[in-house]
Amino acid sequence: MTYAADRLHEEVAYVAYHLHWSLDEILDLEHPDRLTYVAEIARINTRMSQGR
């Protein structure tokens, strides 16, 4: 099974934008860990946009 390159780029850009990590730091993460960061960033953004 391969992971779509466009999805990987999306995840990397999202984490890099919010956490200012380098490409190497983000790509060194295991896939489930990277998805955990993506989900947590999304939760934080949602809470902030709702004024919480």
Secondary structure as UniProt FT lines:
FT   HELIX           5..19
FT   HELIX           23..27
FT   HELIX           31..49
FT   TURN            50..51
//
